[in-house]
Amino acid sequence: MTIFKKIVTDIYIVSWALFKVLIPTLIVVKIAEMAGAIYWLNVAMAPIVTMIGLPADMAIVLTTTMLTNPYAGLMLLSAMPSAASLSVAQTTIIASFMLFAHSLPVEAAITRNAGLRVGVTLAVRVGAAILFCALLNLFFNQFNVLGETARLHLPQFDETPSLLHWGIDQIKGLVFIQVVIVVLIIGLELLRWIGVERLIQKMMHPILVLVGIGSRASTIVIVGLTLGLGFGGGLMIKDVRQGMIPAQAAIGSLILINLYHSVFEDTAVLMLVGPSLFYILVVRGIFSLILTYVIIRLLALLSEPNYDRFVANTKAFGAN
């Protein structure tokens, strides 16, 4: 009965922590989208898109992805005149950017509730996307790599769905998230009961210690890497508020999860544009680990007052 109560309590905590952020953020993003926010982001992104080796019309694809999600970006990409002539190098850059910087309003809000300030999250993710894609562009041009024309496997989408259809899609998505949360909490409790969680911590310990996170957040990191930031962030919110994870470990974990998460679903979706799997999965993963290490080391140089002021959302940790 005690285990059952714990599972029910954990499901409630994770669900409430996620939905109270997700639902209002989804509504605000939709309003911003209807008000033309994507257009102004597109104007700001145009020089960056050119710098990373993409056609100018790809700016709207990337900005839409940042504000909404990869699916919306792919819908626009399928209608772009330049899509048919993109090289594998360019689709690899597009996929990499989308994997680093997507659903930013929603995921930054979740991350904030777990302990990392929105400004840091946005700077890390957008900065990583630009840096990684710029480096890829330099490498591809220097060594003439992946110059062949990409084979895109994108269906032709209908016009923008109505507000009613959008609302129905969001409800379906929220119901799906709730089901996954229930299964996830039960599964994690089972893994904890049979000792697998401890084994995972031992396996992840060397990598997380090397990066500068520590092993106490290993299970949440794995959930974030595999299932996504929403679920990993939701579990992080719960554990942070219950005092199970130190603030520094939580911040480091959130940085890593923001840079590299949902590797199965997101990677599979972005393979539709015909990128190199090696670069978007393996090389991007190594880059994310290195960048996480560098960021953690730089943040460690801050004084405690400045760390609390600019990096950590102290309200999240204060709720312990």
C-alpha positions as CSV (number, residue, x, y, z in Angstrom):
1,M,0.0,0.0,0.0
2,T,2.9,2.3,0.8
3,I,4.4,1.8,-2.7
4,F,1.0,2.3,-4.3
5,K,0.6,5.6,-2.5
6,K,4.1,6.7,-3.5
7,I,3.4,5.9,-7.2
8,V,0.1,7.8,-7.1
9,T,1.8,10.7,-5.4
10,D,4.7,10.8,-7.8
11,I,2.3,10.7,-10.8
12,Y,0.3,13.6,-9.4
13,I,3.5,15.6,-8.7
14,V,5.0,15.1,-12.1
15,S,1.7,15.6,-14.0
16,W,0.8,18.8,-12.1
17,A,4.4,20.2,-12.5
18,L,4.3,19.6,-16.3
19,F,0.7,20.5,-17.1
20,K,0.6,23.7,-15.2
21,V,3.5,24.8,-17.4
22,L,2.6,23.1,-20.7
23,I,-1.0,24.2,-21.0
24,P,-0.6,28.0,-20.6
25,T,2.6,28.0,-22.6
26,L,1.0,26.2,-25.5
27,I,-1.8,28.8,-25.5
28,V,0.6,31.7,-25.4
29,V,2.8,30.3,-28.2
30,K,-0.3,29.8,-30.4
31,I,-1.4,33.4,-29.8
32,A,2.2,34.6,-30.5
33,E,2.2,32.5,-33.7
34,M,-1.1,34.0,-34.8
35,A,0.2,37.5,-34.0
36,G,3.1,37.1,-36.4
37,A,5.9,36.5,-33.9
38,I,7.4,33.9,-36.3
39,Y,7.9,36.6,-39.0
40,W,10.0,38.8,-36.7
41,L,12.1,35.8,-35.6
42,N,12.5,35.0,-39.3
43,V,13.9,38.4,-40.0
44,A,16.4,38.1,-37.1
45,M,17.5,34.6,-38.1
46,A,18.1,35.4,-41.8
47,P,21.9,36.3,-41.3
48,I,22.5,33.3,-39.1
49,V,20.9,30.9,-41.6
50,T,23.2,32.2,-44.3
51,M,26.2,31.9,-42.0
52,I,25.5,28.2,-41.4
53,G,25.3,27.5,-45.1
54,L,21.6,27.3,-45.7
55,P,19.3,29.0,-48.3
56,A,17.7,32.2,-47.0
57,D,14.2,30.6,-47.1
58,M,15.2,28.1,-44.5
59,A,15.0,30.8,-41.8
60,I,11.3,30.4,-41.5
61,V,11.7,26.7,-41.1
62,L,14.1,27.0,-38.2
63,T,12.3,29.9,-36.5
64,T,9.0,28.0,-36.7
65,T,10.7,24.9,-35.1
66,M,12.2,27.0,-32.3
67,L,8.8,28.6,-31.5
68,T,6.7,25.4,-32.0
69,N,8.1,22.0,-32.7
70,P,10.0,20.0,-35.4
71,Y,6.8,18.7,-36.9
72,A,5.7,22.3,-37.8
73,G,9.1,23.0,-39.2
74,L,9.0,19.9,-41.4
75,M,5.6,21.0,-42.7
76,L,7.1,24.2,-43.9
77,L,10.2,22.6,-45.2
78,S,8.1,20.3,-47.5
79,A,6.7,23.4,-49.2
80,M,10.0,25.2,-49.7
81,P,11.1,25.6,-53.4
82,S,14.8,25.1,-52.3
83,A,14.0,21.8,-50.5
84,A,14.5,19.7,-53.6
85,S,18.1,20.9,-54.2
86,L,19.4,20.6,-50.6
87,S,22.6,18.6,-50.1
88,V,23.0,16.0,-47.4
89,A,25.4,18.4,-45.7
90,Q,22.6,21.1,-45.6
91,T,19.9,18.7,-44.4
92,T,22.4,17.5,-41.7
93,I,22.8,21.1,-40.6
94,I,19.0,21.7,-40.7
95,A,18.3,18.5,-38.6
96,S,21.1,19.4,-36.1
97,F,19.7,22.9,-35.6
98,M,16.2,21.5,-35.1
99,L,17.4,18.9,-32.6
100,F,19.2,21.6,-30.5
101,A,16.6,24.4,-30.8
102,H,13.0,23.3,-30.9
103,S,9.9,23.9,-28.7
104,L,11.8,26.5,-26.8
105,P,9.0,28.3,-25.0
106,V,7.5,25.0,-23.6
107,E,10.8,23.3,-22.8
108,A,12.4,26.5,-21.3
109,A,9.4,26.8,-19.0
110,I,9.7,23.2,-17.9
111,T,13.4,23.7,-17.3
112,R,12.8,26.8,-15.3
113,N,10.5,25.0,-12.9
114,A,13.2,22.3,-12.5
115,G,15.8,25.0,-11.5
116,L,17.5,26.6,-14.5
117,R,16.6,30.1,-15.6
118,V,15.0,30.7,-19.0
119,G,17.7,33.0,-20.2
120,V,20.4,30.4,-19.6
121,T,18.3,27.7,-21.3
122,L,17.7,29.8,-24.4
123,A,21.3,30.9,-24.6
124,V,22.6,27.4,-24.2
125,R,20.3,25.8,-26.8
126,V,20.3,28.5,-29.5
127,G,24.0,29.1,-28.9
128,A,24.8,25.4,-29.2
129,A,22.7,25.1,-32.4
130,I,24.5,28.0,-34.1
131,L,28.0,26.9,-33.0
132,F,27.5,23.3,-33.9
133,C,26.0,24.1,-37.3
134,A,28.6,26.7,-38.1
135,L,31.3,24.1,-37.3
136,L,29.6,21.5,-39.4
137,N,29.3,23.9,-42.3
138,L,33.0,24.8,-42.1
139,F,34.0,21.1,-41.9
140,F,31.7,20.1,-44.8
141,N,33.0,22.9,-47.0
142,Q,36.6,22.4,-46.1
143,F,36.6,18.7,-46.9
144,N,33.8,18.6,-49.4
145,V,31.8,16.1,-47.3
146,L,28.2,15.1,-48.0
147,G,27.8,17.2,-51.1
148,E,25.3,14.9,-52.8
149,T,21.7,15.9,-53.1
150,A,19.6,14.7,-50.1
151,R,16.6,12.5,-50.5
152,L,13.8,14.0,-48.5
153,H,10.9,11.8,-47.4
154,L,8.4,14.5,-46.5
155,P,4.7,14.2,-47.4
156,Q,2.8,17.2,-48.7
157,F,0.9,18.6,-45.8
158,D,-2.4,20.4,-45.9
159,E,-2.7,24.1,-45.1
160,T,-2.4,25.3,-41.5
161,P,-5.0,23.4,-39.4
162,S,-8.0,25.4,-37.9
163,L,-8.0,26.5,-34.3
164,L,-10.5,23.7,-33.5
165,H,-8.2,21.0,-35.0
166,W,-5.2,22.6,-33.2
167,G,-7.1,22.4,-29.9
168,I,-8.0,18.7,-30.5
169,D,-4.4,17.9,-31.4
170,Q,-3.2,19.5,-28.2
171,I,-5.7,17.6,-26.1
172,K,-4.6,14.3,-27.7
173,G,-1.0,15.3,-27.0
174,L,-1.7,16.0,-23.4
175,V,-3.6,12.7,-22.9
176,F,-0.7,10.9,-24.5
177,I,1.7,12.6,-22.1
178,Q,-0.4,11.6,-19.1
179,V,-0.4,8.0,-20.2
180,V,3.4,8.1,-20.7
181,I,3.9,9.6,-17.2
182,V,1.9,6.9,-15.6
183,V,3.8,4.1,-17.4
184,L,7.1,5.9,-16.7
185,I,6.6,6.4,-13.0
186,I,5.5,2.7,-12.5
187,G,8.4,1.6,-14.7
188,L,11.0,3.6,-12.7
189,E,9.6,2.3,-9.4
190,L,9.9,-1.2,-10.7
191,L,13.5,-0.6,-11.8
192,R,14.2,0.9,-8.4
193,W,12.7,-2.2,-6.7
194,I,14.6,-4.8,-8.6
195,G,17.9,-2.8,-8.4
196,V,18.3,-1.8,-12.0
197,E,18.3,1.9,-11.1
198,R,21.4,1.3,-9.0
199,L,23.1,-0.5,-11.9
200,I,22.3,2.3,-14.2
201,Q,23.8,4.8,-11.8
202,K,27.0,2.7,-11.6
203,M,27.2,2.6,-15.4
204,M,26.5,6.3,-15.9
205,H,28.7,7.4,-13.0
206,P,32.0,7.7,-14.9
207,I,30.5,9.7,-17.7
208,L,28.5,12.0,-15.5
209,V,31.4,12.6,-13.1
210,L,33.6,13.3,-16.0
211,V,31.2,15.9,-17.3
212,G,30.7,17.4,-13.9
213,I,27.2,16.3,-13.0
214,G,27.6,13.4,-10.6
215,S,25.6,10.1,-10.5
216,R,22.7,11.1,-8.3
217,A,20.7,12.4,-11.3
218,S,21.7,9.5,-13.6
219,T,18.2,8.0,-13.9
220,I,16.6,11.3,-14.8
221,V,19.4,12.0,-17.3
222,I,18.7,8.7,-19.0
223,V,14.9,9.4,-19.0
224,G,15.6,12.8,-20.6
225,L,18.0,11.5,-23.1
226,T,15.7,8.7,-24.3
227,L,12.1,10.0,-23.7
228,G,12.6,13.8,-23.8
229,L,13.0,16.9,-21.8
230,G,9.3,17.0,-20.8
231,F,9.5,13.7,-18.9
232,G,13.0,14.1,-17.7
233,G,12.3,17.7,-16.6
234,G,9.1,16.6,-14.9
235,L,10.9,14.0,-12.8
236,M,13.7,16.6,-12.1
237,I,11.0,19.0,-10.8
238,K,9.7,16.3,-8.4
239,D,13.2,15.2,-7.2
240,V,14.4,18.8,-6.7
241,R,11.4,19.8,-4.7
242,Q,11.8,16.7,-2.5
243,G,15.5,17.5,-1.9
244,M,16.7,14.3,-3.6
245,I,19.1,16.0,-6.0
246,P,21.6,18.8,-5.1
247,A,21.2,22.1,-7.0
248,Q,24.5,21.9,-8.8
249,A,23.8,18.4,-10.1
250,A,20.3,19.4,-11.1
251,I,21.6,22.4,-13.1
252,G,24.3,20.3,-14.8
253,S,21.7,17.6,-15.7
254,L,19.3,20.2,-17.1
255,I,22.0,21.6,-19.3
256,L,22.9,18.2,-20.7
257,I,19.2,17.2,-21.2
258,N,18.5,20.5,-23.0
259,L,21.3,19.9,-25.4
260,Y,20.7,16.2,-26.0
261,H,17.3,14.6,-25.4
262,S,14.6,12.3,-26.9
263,V,17.3,10.8,-29.1
264,F,15.0,8.1,-30.5
265,E,11.9,9.9,-31.5
266,D,13.4,13.3,-32.5
267,T,16.3,11.6,-34.4
268,A,13.9,9.3,-36.2
269,V,11.6,12.3,-37.2
270,L,14.5,14.4,-38.5
271,M,15.8,11.5,-40.6
272,L,12.9,12.3,-42.9
273,V,15.0,15.2,-44.3
274,G,17.8,12.8,-45.3
275,P,20.7,13.9,-43.0
276,S,23.7,11.9,-42.0
277,L,22.8,9.9,-38.9
278,F,26.4,9.8,-37.7
279,Y,26.6,13.6,-37.4
280,I,23.2,14.3,-35.9
281,L,23.4,11.4,-33.4
282,V,27.0,10.5,-32.5
283,V,28.9,13.7,-33.3
284,R,26.1,15.9,-31.8
285,G,26.2,13.7,-28.7
286,I,29.9,14.1,-28.2
287,F,29.6,17.8,-28.8
288,S,26.8,18.0,-26.2
289,L,28.9,16.2,-23.6
290,I,31.9,18.5,-24.2
291,L,29.8,21.6,-24.2
292,T,28.1,20.6,-21.0
293,Y,31.5,20.1,-19.3
294,V,32.7,23.5,-20.5
295,I,29.5,25.3,-19.4
296,I,29.5,23.6,-15.9
297,R,33.2,24.7,-15.5
298,L,32.4,28.2,-16.5
299,L,29.4,28.5,-14.2
300,A,31.5,27.2,-11.3
301,L,33.6,30.4,-11.6
302,L,30.6,32.5,-10.6
303,S,30.2,33.6,-7.0
304,E,27.2,32.1,-5.2
305,P,25.1,35.4,-5.3
306,N,25.7,35.7,-9.1
307,Y,25.0,32.0,-9.6
308,D,21.7,32.3,-7.8
309,R,20.9,35.5,-9.6
310,F,21.7,34.6,-13.2
311,V,21.7,30.8,-13.4
312,A,19.6,29.0,-10.8
313,N,15.9,29.5,-10.3
314,T,16.2,29.5,-6.5
315,K,12.4,29.2,-6.1
316,A,12.6,25.7,-7.4
317,F,15.2,24.6,-4.9
318,G,13.6,26.7,-2.2
319,A,10.5,24.5,-2.4
320,N,12.4,21.6,-0.8
